[in-house]
Amino acid sequence: MRRYPPIGDHGLIGDLRTAALVSSEGVLDWFCAPRFDSPSLFASLLDHDRGGHFAVTADATPGTADASPGTADASPDTADVASGPADGVPGDAGGGAPRTVTRQLYLADTAVLVTRSMTEEGVGEVIDFMPLGEAEAPGDRHRIIRVMRVTRGTVRFRLDCRPAFDYGRAGHGLALTADTAHFTTPQLTAYLQAAGPVRLTQDGPGVRGEVVLRQDEHAAAVLTVCHDPAAAPPEPLTEGDIRRAFLATYTYWHRWLRRCRYRGRWQQAVNRSAITLKLMTYAPTGAPVAAVTTGLPERIGGERNWDYRYTWVRDASLSVKALLDLGLEDEAEAFRRWLGARVQHGRTVTGEPLQIMYRVDGDPHLDEQVLDHLEGYRGSSPVRVGNGAAEQLQLDIYGEAVFALSQTPDLAQLAGYDGWQNLSRLLDWLAVSWDRPDEGIWETRGGRRDFTYSRLMCWTAFDRGIRLATELARPADVAGWTAARDAVFEQIVERGYSTRRQAFVQYLDGDVLDASLLLMPTVGFLSPRDRRWLSTLDAMESALVSDSLVHRYDPSESPDGLRGDEGTFSLCSFLYVSALARAGRLDMARYAFDKMLTYANHVGLFAEEIGPTGEQLGNFPQAFTHLALIMAATALDEALDRAEA
């Protein structure tokens, strides 16, 4: 077990309430329960020694494992062939030590993760999933099922389960029988059940197990986490129970993905992104989190380590159009209802009508604290939970919110007159409040500025509000909104455009470029082939783009209050593809998109950033990146179809 596997060396499983990361070695090193934003049970990704882990690995001599990425998807019928030993038959490594080659993949179009281990003695698999489907209880407990099976020869599996509750701050009790370990805390209770010829033994605060399986034999380990410490223990495990849970989960994902109507050129990448976004959405409220992790660094050893397990109004609002484009109306509508409730209630810690992020249940309190006892990923500290940026003023969120609410022709029916009044009051407030400095989209901690992107999205809010008032024939201060819209437009064109850089810039009267403005043509502020916009694209290409990868801005030109630099921003790289496609630069767009897809990890997932040697950086996986991938694929498909026609 490596101390810190690469951030991108993981697959994601989940049950639409929480999620877990599993490394290509078979180590589950991140899991929070009962929700995405709850304290962790396993967090060895942030501290190898204190964080806790749940490993199910094939036996191998230490130091000889070669964890090379394998095929991203395979069907149940072809998985054994598709992920075979592409490097050749495993043989001696150096001095004759046994060699293990691992491959990790998803069963095609599902969130069922398979980690395969190939040795001279045999080929074994660990099949990981969190059950979904009609037979599953609605969120009163969470299960992680880890099935071990052998497809050739003989394989020894080792099990090591060491929970560390509350980010490793809370101790726990342990009661053990031969096949069940019961971990108890005042807040949660967890059961680890073993099925098949696995026997559990205590090892300090954790348990270990070992089993040797031959071809076609299998065993399982199931972790059940209950919200109520006094909850009844789970029923004894049977082979039938595990099989039914697997089939229900497998069928759920195929039925769900059948609703996706994307049939374009990059279907596998879009399907994987859609599944990932679904996994990161809290089903009881429809609110998606920005990522399932906290504290993973934007720069190894640096301080840019944030908690992304919350719902950003910006990110989630922009996802609505992408979801609708894919035909996933239920998910889009669930978030719009969540967003409408935030507009209606107006509960914030800032006193503004909206704040930039909330917990998945709509709670606005996200007090930030530092976990000093955790080492941080490869020494990247501090490790933060909560997010102090929730108290920042970011005026762009009003534009994204109205943009999301306007993406349906039946808004009048869905929201009713009360919903319209809430939206109208929001725009009335914005009409007298938009012209203020704020912290901007990137949540910088270097002071407020007159950010151009914030103005752009205020323009979007007024533009969409005016259209809705006209189309729905609803009472509104259309004259006041129009005056505000036009004032914002003139301010951006006159002060947000640098004649020296021949480009729209990060803040008014400045010269710093900013990739967030790649959304300008998407919201309709300018034609994608407007002279000013094309020169902006050219300026960004020369200053922010490196081998088709895009930096969000240059911190040396625009200090953001934090030390160190960062990698290229994957969101911006995909927004760049969309902008190129809309500008008619199709060869560049397609080349940049195909190249960007090569930076996905071995199962098609993206973190927030790409480092200088192509490594994934930042919290993982990142919803905004996968959203932008879908937007880029659909925009490029449409542009290519028009060109071919």
C-alpha positions in Angstrom: 0.0 0.0 0.0 1.5 3.3 -1.1 1.5 6.1 1.3 -0.1 8.5 -1.2 -1.2 7.2 -4.5 -1.6 9.9 -7.3 -4.8 11.8 -7.0 -5.9 10.6 -10.4 -5.2 7.0 -9.5 -8.8 6.4 -8.2 -12.2 5.3 -9.2 -15.4 6.7 -7.7 -18.4 4.7 -6.3 -21.5 6.1 -4.6 -25.1 5.8 -3.6 -26.3 9.3 -4.5 -25.9 10.5 -0.9 -22.2 9.9 -0.3 -19.3 8.5 -2.3 -16.0 6.7 -1.9 -12.6 6.7 -3.7 -10.9 3.4 -4.4 -7.2 3.4 -5.6 -6.0 1.2 -8.4 -4.4 -1.0 -5.6 -7.9 -1.7 -4.2 -7.5 0.7 -1.2 -10.6 2.7 -0.2 -8.9 5.8 1.1 -11.7 8.4 1.2 -15.3 8.0 2.5 -17.6 10.2 4.5 -20.9 9.3 5.9 -23.8 9.7 6.1 -23.5 12.6 3.5 -20.8 14.0 1.2 -20.1 16.8 3.7 -20.1 14.6 6.8 -16.9 13.8 8.7 -14.8 11.0 7.2 -14.5 7.3 8.2 -11.6 6.7 5.8 -9.2 9.5 4.9 -5.8 8.0 4.4 -5.6 10.1 1.3 -5.1 13.1 3.6 -3.0 11.3 6.3 -1.7 7.8 5.6 -1.1 7.0 9.3 -4.1 8.7 11.0 -6.8 8.9 8.3 -8.0 5.3 8.1 -8.5 3.0 5.2 -10.3 -0.1 3.9 -8.0 -2.2 1.7 -8.9 -5.3 -0.2 -5.8 -6.2 -2.2 -4.2 -9.2 -4.0 -1.1 -10.5 -2.3 2.1 -9.2 -3.8 5.7 -8.8 -2.8 6.2 -5.2 -1.5 7.7 -2.8 -4.0 7.0 -4.9 -7.2 3.5 -3.7 -8.0 3.0 -2.0 -11.3 -0.3 -0.1 -11.2 -0.7 0.8 -14.8 -4.0 2.3 -16.0 -6.3 -0.1 -17.9 -9.4 0.1 -20.0 -11.9 2.7 -18.9 -15.1 0.6 -19.6 -15.9 -3.0 -20.2 -19.1 -5.0 -20.4 -19.6 -7.8 -17.8 -19.2 -10.4 -20.6 -15.9 -9.0 -21.9 -14.3 -7.6 -18.8 -11.9 -10.5 -18.3 -10.6 -10.0 -21.9 -10.7 -6.2 -22.1 -8.4 -5.6 -19.2 -6.0 -8.4 -19.8 -2.2 -8.0 -19.2 -1.4 -5.6 -22.0 2.2 -5.4 -20.9 2.6 -9.1 -21.6 2.3 -12.1 -19.3 3.4 -11.1 -15.8 6.8 -12.6 -15.0 9.8 -12.2 -12.8 10.6 -8.6 -11.7 14.3 -8.3 -11.4 15.6 -11.0 -9.1 12.7 -13.4 -9.4 10.2 -11.8 -7.1 6.5 -12.4 -7.9 5.1 -9.5 -10.0 1.6 -8.2 -9.8 0.0 -6.0 -12.5 -3.2 -4.2 -11.7 -5.9 -2.8 -14.0 -8.9 -0.8 -12.9 -12.1 -0.2 -15.0 -15.8 0.4 -14.8 -18.3 -2.0 -16.1 -19.5 -0.1 -19.1 -22.0 2.6 -18.5 -22.2 1.9 -14.7 -20.6 3.0 -11.5 -19.5 -0.5 -10.7 -15.7 -0.5 -10.3 -13.5 -3.5 -11.0 -9.9 -3.6 -9.8 -8.0 -6.6 -11.4 -4.8 -8.1 -10.2 -2.7 -10.4 -12.5 0.1 -12.5 -11.1 1.9 -15.6 -12.3 -0.4 -17.7 -10.1 -3.7 -16.3 -11.2 -6.0 -13.3 -12.0 -8.2 -11.9 -9.3 -10.8 -9.1 -9.2 -12.3 -6.8 -6.5 -15.7 -5.5 -7.6 -16.7 -2.4 -5.7 -20.1 -0.7 -5.7 -22.5 1.1 -3.4 -26.0 -0.5 -3.9 -28.8 1.4 -5.7 -32.1 0.2 -7.0 -35.6 -0.4 -5.9 -34.7 -3.0 -3.2 -32.4 -0.6 -1.4 -33.5 1.2 1.8 -34.0 5.0 1.1 -30.9 6.4 2.7 -31.2 5.1 6.3 -27.9 3.3 5.9 -25.0 3.1 3.4 -23.3 0.0 2.2 -20.1 -0.6 0.4 -19.9 -4.0 -1.1 -16.5 -5.4 -2.1 -16.6 -8.7 -3.9 -13.4 -10.8 -4.4 -13.3 -13.4 -7.1 -10.8 -15.3 -9.2 -11.0 -15.8 -12.9 -7.8 -17.8 -13.4 -5.5 -19.8 -11.2 -5.2 -19.0 -7.5 -5.0 -15.6 -5.8 -4.5 -14.6 -2.1 -6.6 -11.6 -1.0 -5.8 -9.5 2.1 -8.4 -7.4 3.9 -7.4 -4.5 6.2 -10.2 -2.3 7.6 -9.2 0.6 9.9 -11.9 3.2 10.2 -10.9 6.6 11.8 -14.1 8.4 12.6 -14.5 12.2 12.5 -11.4 12.8 10.4 -9.4 10.6 12.8 -10.3 12.7 15.8 -12.8 10.2 17.4 -12.0 6.8 18.9 -14.3 3.9 18.5 -15.4 0.7 20.2 -14.9 -2.7 18.4 -16.8 -5.9 19.0 -15.6 -8.9 16.8 -16.9 -12.3 15.8 -15.4 -14.6 13.2 -17.3 -12.9 10.4 -18.5 -9.5 11.7 -16.8 -6.5 13.2 -18.9 -3.9 14.9 -17.4 -0.4 15.2 -19.2 2.0 17.5 -19.1 5.8 18.2 -21.7 8.1 19.8 -22.6 9.5 16.3 -22.4 6.5 14.0 -22.2 2.7 14.0 -20.6 0.6 11.3 -20.6 -3.2 10.6 -18.0 -5.0 8.5 -19.4 -8.4 7.4 -17.4 -11.1 5.7 -18.9 -13.7 3.4 -17.3 -16.8 2.2 -14.1 -18.3 3.6 -12.9 -15.0 5.1 -12.2 -14.9 8.8 -11.7 -11.6 10.6 -9.1 -11.0 13.3 -8.6 -7.9 15.4 -5.5 -5.8 14.8 -5.5 -2.9 17.2 -8.4 -0.6 16.4 -9.0 -2.4 13.1 -9.5 -5.8 11.7 -7.7 -8.0 9.1 -8.6 -10.9 7.0 -7.1 -13.2 4.5 -8.5 -15.7 2.0 -7.1 -17.8 -0.9 -9.5 -18.3 -3.7 -9.3 -20.5 -6.8 -10.8 -20.1 -10.2 -14.6 -19.3 -10.0 -14.5 -18.9 -6.2 -15.6 -15.7 -4.6 -15.9 -14.0 -1.2 -17.1 -10.6 -0.1 -16.7 -7.9 2.5 -19.6 -5.5 3.2 -19.4 -2.3 5.2 -22.7 -1.0 6.5 -22.8 2.5 8.1 -25.9 3.5 10.0 -26.9 7.0 10.9 -28.4 5.9 14.3 -25.9 4.3 16.6 -28.7 2.2 18.1 -29.8 0.9 14.7 -30.4 -2.8 14.4 -27.5 -4.8 12.9 -27.7 -5.8 9.3 -29.0 -9.2 8.4 -26.5 -12.0 8.0 -24.9 -12.0 4.5 -25.9 -14.5 1.9 -24.7 -15.0 -1.6 -28.2 -14.2 -2.9 -28.3 -10.8 -1.1 -25.0 -9.7 -2.7 -26.0 -11.0 -6.1 -29.4 -9.1 -5.9 -27.7 -5.9 -4.8 -25.2 -6.1 -7.7 -27.9 -6.8 -10.3 -30.1 -4.0 -8.9 -27.2 -1.5 -9.1 -26.0 -2.6 -12.5 -29.6 -2.4 -13.9 -30.2 1.0 -12.2 -27.2 2.6 -14.0 -28.2 1.2 -17.4 -31.8 2.3 -17.1 -30.7 5.7 -15.9 -28.3 6.2 -18.7 -30.8 5.1 -21.3 -32.5 8.5 -20.7 -29.4 10.3 -21.9 -30.0 11.3 -25.5 -26.4 12.3 -26.5 -25.4 10.3 -29.6 -22.4 12.4 -30.6 -18.8 11.7 -31.5 -17.6 11.4 -27.9 -20.3 9.2 -26.3 -18.1 7.2 -24.0 -16.6 10.4 -22.4 -19.9 12.1 -22.2 -21.6 9.1 -20.6 -18.9 8.8 -18.0 -19.1 12.5 -17.2 -22.9 12.2 -16.9 -22.6 9.2 -14.5 -20.0 11.1 -12.5 -22.3 14.2 -12.1 -25.1 11.9 -11.0 -22.8 10.2 -8.4 -22.0 13.7 -7.1 -25.7 14.7 -6.6 -27.4 14.4 -3.3 -30.6 12.7 -4.2 -32.9 13.9 -1.4 -32.5 17.5 -2.5 -31.1 17.4 -6.0 -28.1 19.5 -5.1 -24.7 18.5 -6.6 -21.4 18.9 -4.8 -18.4 20.5 -6.5 -16.2 17.4 -5.6 -16.4 14.6 -3.1 -13.2 15.5 -1.4 -11.6 18.2 0.7 -8.0 19.2 1.1 -6.5 17.8 -2.1 -3.9 20.3 -3.2 -3.9 22.5 -6.3 -0.1 22.4 -5.9 1.7 19.7 -4.1 3.0 21.0 -0.8 1.1 24.3 -1.2 -1.7 25.9 0.8 -4.4 26.0 -1.9 -6.3 23.1 -0.3 -10.1 23.7 -0.1 -13.2 21.8 0.9 -15.4 21.3 -2.2 -18.1 19.0 -0.7 -20.8 21.7 -1.0 -23.2 23.0 -3.6 -21.9 26.1 -5.5 -24.8 28.1 -7.0 -22.5 28.9 -10.0 -21.4 25.4 -10.8 -24.7 23.8 -10.3 -26.6 26.5 -12.2 -24.4 26.1 -15.3 -25.0 22.3 -15.2 -28.7 22.8 -15.9 -28.3 23.5 -19.6 -25.9 20.6 -19.9 -28.3 18.2 -18.2 -31.2 19.4 -20.4 -29.0 19.0 -23.5 -28.5 15.4 -22.5 -32.2 14.9 -21.9 -31.8 14.5 -18.1 -34.8 16.7 -17.3 -35.5 15.2 -13.8 -32.0 16.1 -12.5 -32.2 19.6 -14.0 -35.6 20.2 -12.5 -34.6 18.9 -9.1 -31.8 21.4 -8.8 -34.0 24.2 -10.1 -36.4 23.5 -7.2 -33.5 23.5 -4.7 -32.3 26.8 -6.2 -35.8 28.3 -6.1 -36.0 27.4 -2.4 -32.8 29.3 -1.8 -34.1 32.4 -3.6 -37.4 32.1 -1.7 -36.0 31.7 1.8 -33.1 34.1 1.4 -31.3 32.5 4.4 -27.6 33.5 4.1 -24.7 34.3 6.4 -23.9 37.4 4.3 -27.2 39.3 4.4 -27.3 39.1 0.6 -30.3 37.4 -1.2 -28.0 34.5 -2.2 -24.6 33.2 -1.1 -22.2 31.4 -3.3 -22.4 28.0 -1.8 -24.5 26.0 0.6 -24.6 22.5 2.2 -26.5 20.0 0.2 -29.6 20.4 2.4 -29.5 24.2 1.9 -27.8 25.1 5.2 -25.8 28.3 4.6 -23.4 27.8 7.5 -20.0 26.4 6.3 -17.6 27.6 9.0 -14.1 26.9 8.0 -11.7 25.1 10.3 -8.2 23.6 10.0 -7.5 20.0 10.8 -4.0 20.5 12.3 -3.6 16.8 13.2 -3.7 15.7 9.6 -0.5 15.7 7.5 -2.3 16.5 4.3 -1.8 14.8 0.9 2.0 14.4 0.5 2.4 17.1 3.2 0.1 19.7 1.6 -1.3 21.6 4.5 -3.4 23.0 6.0 -6.2 20.5 5.6 -9.5 22.5 5.7 -13.1 21.5 6.3 -15.9 24.0 5.8 -15.3 26.9 3.4 -14.8 30.5 4.4 -15.4 31.6 0.9 -19.1 31.1 1.6 -19.1 34.6 3.2 -17.6 36.2 0.1 -19.5 38.6 -2.2 -19.6 37.2 -5.7 -22.2 39.0 -7.8 -21.9 36.6 -10.7 -24.0 34.0 -9.0 -27.2 36.0 -9.7 -26.6 35.7 -13.4 -26.0 32.0 -13.2 -29.0 31.5 -11.0 -31.3 33.3 -13.4 -29.6 31.6 -16.4 -30.5 28.2 -14.8 -34.1 29.2 -14.0 -34.7 30.5 -17.5 -33.7 27.2 -19.2 -37.2 25.9 -19.4 -40.2 26.9 -21.4 -42.7 26.0 -18.7 -41.2 28.1 -15.9 -44.6 29.7 -15.2 -46.2 26.4 -14.5 -43.3 25.0 -12.5 -42.6 28.1 -10.3 -46.1 29.7 -10.3 -46.8 33.3 -9.5 -45.0 33.1 -6.1 -41.9 31.9 -7.8 -42.0 34.7 -10.3 -42.4 37.3 -7.5 -39.3 35.8 -5.8 -37.3 36.1 -9.0 -38.6 39.6 -9.7 -37.6 40.8 -6.2 -34.1 39.3 -6.7 -33.7 41.3 -10.0 -35.0 44.5 -8.4 -32.4 44.1 -5.7 -29.6 43.4 -8.3 -30.6 46.5 -10.4 -29.4 48.7 -7.5 -26.7 46.5 -6.2 -24.6 45.2 -9.2 -22.1 48.0 -9.4 -19.8 46.9 -6.5 -16.4 45.3 -6.2 -16.5 41.7 -5.2 -14.2 38.6 -4.8 -15.0 37.2 -8.2 -15.5 33.7 -9.6 -12.2 32.4 -8.4 -12.8 33.2 -4.8 -9.5 35.0 -4.5 -8.4 36.1 -1.0 -6.5 39.2 -2.2 -9.3 41.8 -1.8 -12.3 42.9 -3.8 -12.1 44.2 -7.4 -14.5 45.2 -10.2 -14.3 41.9 -11.9 -15.5 41.8 -15.5 -16.9 38.3 -15.2 -19.1 39.4 -12.3 -20.5 42.2 -14.5 -21.0 39.8 -17.4 -23.2 37.6 -15.3 -25.1 40.5 -13.9 -25.8 41.5 -17.5 -27.0 37.9 -18.1 -29.4 38.1 -15.1 -31.1 41.2 -16.5 -31.1 39.9 -20.1 -32.8 36.6 -19.1 -35.2 38.3 -16.6 -36.4 40.8 -19.3 -37.0 37.9 -21.7 -38.9 35.9 -19.1 -41.1 38.9 -18.1 -41.9 39.5 -21.8 -42.5 35.9 -22.7 -44.6 35.1 -19.6 -46.4 38.4 -19.6 -45.6 38.9 -15.9 -45.5 42.2 -13.9 -41.9 43.5 -13.6 -39.9 46.6 -13.6 -38.7 45.9 -17.2 -37.7 49.5 -17.7 -35.4 49.4 -14.6 -33.9 46.1 -15.6 -33.3 47.3 -19.1 -31.6 50.4 -17.9 -29.4 48.3 -15.6 -28.6 45.8 -18.4 -27.6 48.5 -20.8 -25.4 50.2 -18.1 -23.6 47.0 -17.4 -23.0 46.4 -21.1 -21.5 49.8 -21.7 -19.3 49.5 -18.6 -17.9 46.1 -19.8 -17.3 47.3 -23.4 -15.8 50.6 -22.3 -13.8 49.6 -19.2 -13.6 45.8 -19.3 -11.8 45.8 -22.7 -8.1 46.6 -22.8 -7.0 48.3 -26.0 -3.4 47.4 -25.1 -4.1 43.7 -24.8 -6.9 43.8 -27.5 -8.9 41.7 -25.1 -11.6 41.7 -22.5 -9.8 41.5 -19.1 -10.2 40.3 -15.6 -11.3 43.5 -14.0 -12.3 47.0 -15.1 -9.5 49.3 -16.3 -6.9 46.5 -16.0 -4.8 44.4 -18.4 -4.9 41.0 -16.8 -6.5 38.2 -18.9 -9.0 35.8 -17.3 -10.3 32.5 -18.8 -13.7 32.8 -17.0 -14.6 35.3 -19.8 -14.6 32.3 -22.2 -18.3 32.1 -21.3 -19.0 35.5 -23.0 -20.4 34.0 -26.2 -22.2 31.2 -24.4 -24.4 33.6 -22.6 -24.9 35.7 -25.7 -23.1 38.9 -24.6 -21.3 39.1 -27.9 -21.4 37.1 -31.1 -18.8 34.3 -31.1 -17.2 35.9 -34.2 -17.3 39.5 -33.0 -14.0 41.3 -33.7 -13.4 42.1 -30.0 -14.1 38.5 -29.1 -11.8 37.0 -31.7 -9.0 39.2 -30.6 -9.7 38.2 -27.0 -9.4 34.5 -28.0 -6.1 35.3 -29.7 -4.8 37.1 -26.6 -5.8 34.2 -24.3 -4.1 31.7 -26.6 -0.8 33.5 -26.5 -0.9 34.2 -22.7 -3.0 31.5 -20.9 -2.9 28.5 -23.2 -0.1 26.0 -23.1 -0.4 23.0 -25.4 -4.2 23.3 -25.5 -4.3 23.5 -21.6 -5.6 26.7 -20.1 -4.6 28.6 -17.0 -7.4 30.6 -15.4 -5.2 33.7 -14.9 -1.6 34.6 -14.1 -1.2 35.0 -10.3 2.0 37.0 -10.9 -0.1 39.7 -12.8 -3.1 39.5 -10.4 -2.0 38.5 -6.9 -4.8 36.5 -5.3 -3.6 36.5 -1.6 -2.2 33.0 -1.7 1.4 31.7 -2.0 2.6 29.5 -4.9 1.3 28.7 -8.4 -1.1 26.1 -9.7 -1.7 23.9 -12.7 -3.9 24.5 -15.7 -7.6 24.6 -15.0 -9.4 21.7 -16.7 -12.7 23.7 -16.6 -11.1 26.5 -18.6 -9.5 24.0 -21.1 -13.0 22.7 -22.0 -14.5 26.2 -22.1 -11.7 27.1 -24.5 -12.8 24.2 -26.8 -16.4 25.5 -26.7 -15.3 29.0 -27.5 -13.2 27.8 -30.4 -16.0 25.8 -31.8 -18.5 28.7 -31.7 -15.9 30.9 -33.3 -15.6 28.5 -36.2 -12.1 27.4 -35.5 -13.1 23.8 -35.7 -9.7 22.1 -36.4 -8.2 23.8 -33.4 -11.3 23.0 -31.2 -11.3 19.3 -32.2 -7.6 18.9 -31.7 -7.7 20.7 -28.3 -10.7 18.5 -27.2 -9.2 15.2 -28.2 -5.9 16.2 -26.6 -7.7 17.2 -23.4 -9.4 13.8 -23.2 -6.0 12.2 -23.0 -5.5 13.8 -19.6 -8.5 11.9 -18.1 -7.4 9.2 -15.6 -7.6 5.5 -16.5 -11.4 5.4 -15.8 -12.3 8.7 -17.5 -12.3 11.0 -14.5 -10.9 14.5 -14.1 -9.7 16.5 -11.0 -9.8 20.3 -11.0 -6.4 20.9 -12.6 -3.6 19.3 -14.7 0.0 19.6 -13.3 3.1 20.3 -15.4 3.7 16.6 -16.0 0.1 15.7 -16.8 -0.9 14.7 -13.2 -4.3 15.4 -11.7 -4.3 18.1 -9.1 -7.0 19.5 -6.8 -10.2 17.9 -5.4 -11.4 14.8 -7.2 -13.4 14.3 -9.3 -14.5 17.8 -10.1 -18.1 18.3 -11.2 -17.4 21.6 -13.0 -14.7 19.9 -15.2 -17.1 17.1 -16.2 -19.9 19.7 -16.8 -17.6 21.7 -19.1 -16.6 18.5 -20.9 -20.3 17.9 -21.7 -20.7 21.5 -22.8 -17.6 21.3 -25.1 -18.7 18.0 -26.6 -22.2 19.2 -27.5 -21.0 22.6 -28.8 -18.3 20.9 -30.9 -20.7 18.3 -32.2 -23.2 21.0 -33.3 -20.5 23.1 -35.0 -19.0 20.0 -36.8 -22.5 18.9 -37.9 -23.2 22.4 -39.4 -19.9 22.4 -41.2 -20.4 19.0 -42.6 -23.9 19.9 -43.7 
